[in-house]
Amino acid sequence: MATRPEISEFLAAVERRAFKQVVYTVRDDDTALDIVQDAMLKLVEKYADRPVAELAPLFQRILQNATHDHFRRQKVRRTWVSLFSSLPGMGNADDDDTDPLDSLLAPQDERHAEDASDEASRAETLRLIEDEIQRLPRRQREAFVLRYWEEMDVAETARTMGCSEGSVKTHCSRAIHTLSQALRARGITL
């Protein structure tokens, strides 16, 4: 069982990295801070009785789930706002002749324009990353995808690939180094 000072030390050590990770995903500092704080609270509330060695993977899973939950809530909110705004009388009270299809057009305010450009930028960056991953040697690509996209631990990846844990670490290290250089050459820094 982790002691209170050990938990505090762990949270202090992961706070900055977790914040940067979530900011990259949600593109909003305030939202990212809320997500990280919620994840930290959930870790302390539900898993404080776990050994220190288990805190890192638990925290990463909680953080990922909190980020996914944020996007799910956003999607639901947008859906309901769109549905309610399309009902007669729910939009402009002075104008009862509104066409419900008008509510389905994207608003022209700056926030949605920024969101669309951010979304397009993220999609392009993801496409470039996927292209570079496809260029990796087969074993490096396999290790990288299993470890970082399928979120397997080193032992699971080694069993899946039929090699030693040391080989998995070597393949992953080489893949990350190669990807980092290739993406930097394309002007992408993560």
Secondary structure, DSSP 8 states (H G I E B T S, - for coil): ---HHHHHHHHHHHHHHHHHHHHHHH--HHHHHHHHHHHHHHHHHHHTTS-HHHHHHHHHHHHHHHHHHHHHHHHHHHHHHHHHHTSTTTS-TT-S---GGGGGS---SHHHHHHHHHHHHHHHHHHHHHHHHHHS-HHHHHHHIIIIIS---HHHHHHHHTS-HHHHHHHHHHHHHHHHHHHHHTT---
